[in-house]
Amino acid sequence: MNGFADVVALACLLAGAFFCLTAGLGLVRFPDVLTRMHAGTKPQVLGVLLIMVGAAIRLEGWANAWMLLLVAAFQLLTAPVSAHLVSRVAYRRRHVRRDLLLVDEFGGTGHQDEHHRGDEPGDAPPGAASAGRG
């Protein structure tokens, strides 16, 4: 390998390791499920992709590059789906700090109107599951 490719591979590996480290710190430090889920998916996926690019540059042979490409593809396919499912379950089980939400697309804004009594037509009582919504 030439010196320039080694430097680019090292930069990708170090940047990927940094993003994975920040994802781990975010999982420990953030206050609720949604912010932890965001920290666990966004920088972690970018970190893994950078590590895969750095490894593909450093390793020789198409067999290694294809294997790393498959790992990166599975990471891109599974991380958003799992983050969506985790956030959906957390929201439904009320493990979300609603005071931190700027917009709550399922229930209005994060700062609820005090005059809302919940007796408008179509409002379900608190704790009732709405049928047909997935």
Protein Blocks (a to p, Z undefined) as FASTA:
>chain_A
ZZklmmmmmmmmmmmmmmmmmmmmmmmmpmblmlmmmmmmmmmmmmmmmmmmmmmmmpgc
jklmmmmmmmmmmmmmmmmmmmmmmmmmmmmnopacfklpmbdfknopfbdcfklnolag
hiacehiacehiZZ
